[in-house]
Amino acid sequence: MVVTLSDILNIVRKIVDISLVWLIFYFILKNIKNNVKLSLIFKGVAFVIILKFVSDWFDFITVGYLLDYIIQWGPVALIIIFQPEIRTILEQLGRSQLLGRHKVLTVDEREHMVYEMINAIDYLRKERIGALIVIERDISLGNYIDKAKKLYADLTSDLLIAIFYEGNPLHDGGVIIQGDRITCAGAVFPTSNSSKLNRRLGTRHRAALGLAEETDAICIVVSEETGRVSIALKGEMLYNLTLDDVRMMLIDELKPKQDLDYDEDEMVSEEEIYEDR
């Protein structure tokens, strides 16, 4: 059998076609995982489809009739009801970085970053100075950076403390960190309307959770009233964390994806570095 150039091009075309389909599915599933609202919509659609299969299997005429109408008009209803969420999702797709973070940190850079942040958080909580520190990851926060005060400064505990000092005009907003640098201060984020959030918590906590619901950022909050430290991550708020909790979470979450399979000995050795300090 003779393989012609046309046959080779046809095979390459099919491989590229299949690869593009898988790439689209990958980005869709990735954004579903990182966005709480999108995951809820996806679960609702999946439930309706599964219910439709069940009704067809057992020949439920009335249920099947209703589900046919839902499937027919459901997309229009979703667009109308979830218009703000869909717009946010499209904005996220536009801001998403194909190659991940702006900068993949080395072990030394991660150590220095976490060390400086822990020192700042320790001071802020003891002095009961409110703070909102956001660490950008795969989903770009450029939209919020554009509206904030640009700094592009090296990350140090002294600078973080100075930004959130009550006399500083930028202390009410949030700080965004890209890589190991403070990109901006005074950033304003969308607030969460989640019923799970304690009503006594202030705007910083709601802004942190609101951003964590829409992006994969790590949002650290220091309460001005109690000095307690909380972290909003992946659509959830973790309250009243110790410094060790915060340090371990940062060490784990800031690891590059290819380093997540480190063995236990390597993880322990990295923790011992911080204990020695």
N, C-alpha and C positions, 0 to 999 in steps of 0.2 A: 504493500500500500504506500503510495507516494503522498507525502505531506507537502502541500503547497503553501505559499506565503499567505494566501487567503484563509486557509484553515488555521494557521498560526494566529493571524490577526483576529479571527473569530473567537478563538479560545481566550486570547488576551482580553478581548472586549467583554466576554462573559465573566471573566475573573474580576475585572474592574467593576462591572455592574453589580456583582454579588458583594464585593468589598464595600462599595458605596452604600448599599442597603444596610449592611451590618454596621457601618460607621454611623448612619442615621439612627439606627436602633440604639447604638451605644450612647450617643449624646442624649437621646430622649430618656433612656433609663437613668443616665447619670444625673440629669436635671430633675427627674422624678425623685430620686434618692435625696438630693440636696434641698428640695423645696417641699415643705410640709403641705402647703395648699395644693400643689400639683399632685402630690401623692394621694391626697384625699379624693381629688377628681378622678384619678386613675383607678382607685379602689372602687369608687361608685360605678364607673363604666364597666369594670371587670365584673362587678356583682350583677349588673343588669344582663350582661352577655351570658354569664353562667346560669342565671335564672331562666333565660330564654332557652338554652340547651335543655335544662331540666324540664321545662314546660313542654317542649317538643317531644322529649323522650317519653313523658308520661301522658302526652296528649291532653294537656290542660288547655281547653279551648278558650275560656274566658281570660285566663292569665296570659296566654299567648297572644290573644287579640290586643290586650292592653300593652304588652311589651312591644308589639309591632309598632304601635303608635309612639311609644317612648323612643324606640330606636329610630323611627322615621323623623320625629321632631326634636329628639334629644339634643343633637348637635346645635340646632338653632337656640334652644333654651339655654344650653351651657354657655354659648357665646354671649347671650344677653345677661344671664345671672352672674357669670364669672368674668365679666368684661375687665374689671380692674386686675384680677389675678392673671388673666391671659396676657394683658398688656405687660405686666411685670415679668411674666415668663419669657415673652419675646425680647424684652430688654435684657434679661439675663443671658439669653442665647447670644445676643449681640455683644455682651460684655465678657462672655466666657473666653478663657484663654485655651487655645488648642494644646499648648505645651505645658499647662499647669502654671505654677507660681511664676512671678516675675523673676525670681532668683531662687535657685535651690541652695539652701544653706549647707555649709560644711559642718562637721561635728563641733569644731571650735566656735564657729559663728553661732550655732544654736545654743551652745553652752553659755557664751557671753550674753546672748539675747535674753535667755531665761534668767540668768543671774541678775542682770540689770533690772528686769521687770519685777522679779521677786523682791529685790531691795526696795524698789519704788512702792510696790503694793504693800509691803510691810510698814513702811513709813506712813503711807496714806491711811491705812486702816487704824494705826495707832493714834494718829492725829484726827481721825474721822473727817478726812477730806474726800468728798465725793469724786469719783472718777469713772470714766468709760473708755476702756482701751480695746481697740478692735484690730485683730490680726487678719489680714487678707490672705486667702488661700487660692483655690483654683478659680473661683468666680471673681471677676474683677469688680472693684469698688470705685472705679474711675468716675462714675456718675456722682458719687458723694464727695470724692476728692476735688472735683472741679468746682464745687460750691463752697468748699472750706478754705481755710487759710493755709497756704502751702508753706512747708518748712524744709523738707528734704534734708533732715539732720540725722546725725548718728544717734542711735538709740542709747541713751544713758538714763540711769535712775534719777539723776539730778534734773535733767530736762523734763522728764515725765512729772516729777514733783512740782517743778516750777510752772508747768502748763496748768495743772489742776489747783494750784494755790488760789485761794478765794479772791485775792486781789487781781488776778489775771483775767482780762476780758474774755479769754478763750476757755475758761474753766468749765463753763456750762455744757459745751459741746463734747464730742468724742474725738479721740486720737486714732488715726489709722496708721498701721504699721505695714509696710511692704518689705519683705525680706528682713533685713536687720536695720532698717532705717525708718524714722518717723516721717511719713510723707506729709501729713497735714494735721491740723488741730481745729477745734470748733466745728467738727462735722455734725450734721443733723441727719438722723435716721428715722425711718418710719416706725411708729409705735404699734405694738401688738394689741389686739383686742381679745386675746385668749382669755377664756373664763378660768383657766387653770392658774393664772397669775394672781397672786395675793393682792387684794385691793389696796392694801396699805403701802405697797411698793410704789416708788416714784417713777418719774419719767425716764431716768437712766435705765432702770430695769426693763421697762416696756420697750424702749428703743433698742436695747440689746437683744431682747427676745424677738422683736419685729424684724431685725436684721438677720438673726439666726434662722428665722422661718423662711426667709427669701434667699439666703446665700449660705455658703459653707464656712463663713468667717467664724473666728473664735472671738467672742465678746466677753471681756472681763469687766465686772462692775464692782466698785467699792462704795458701800452705802455711806452717805454723809451722816445719817442719823445713828446708825449702830456700829459702823466700821466693819461690818461683815462683808465677806468677799463672795461673789457669785459668778458663775460662768454660764453664758447662753451658748449652746452649741447644738447644731442639727435639730433646731426647732424645740429644744427643751432647755429649761432653766434649772441649774444645779445650785442650791442655796448653801450658805453658811459653810464654805469650804475652808480648810486649813491651808497654810502656806505650802505644806508638803503635798496636799491634794492638788493645788494649783500647779506646783512645779512638775509633778508627775504627769498631769494632763497635758501641760505644754510640751514636755519632753516627748510624749507619745504622739501628740497631734502634729507636731512640727517635723516629724521624721519624714523624709522623702518616701514616696510609695515603694521604691525598690528596696528600702531599708526596713520595711515593716516585718520582714521575715528573719530579723536578727535572732540569734539564739539567746538563751536566757543569760549566759555569762556576759555577753556584750552589753545587755541591758543593765545588769547589776553594776558593771564597771562604770557605766555612764552615771548611774545614781551615786556611786561612791565619790565621784568627782565633786558633786555638789555638797556631799556631807563633809568632805575635807575642807571646803571653803567656809 
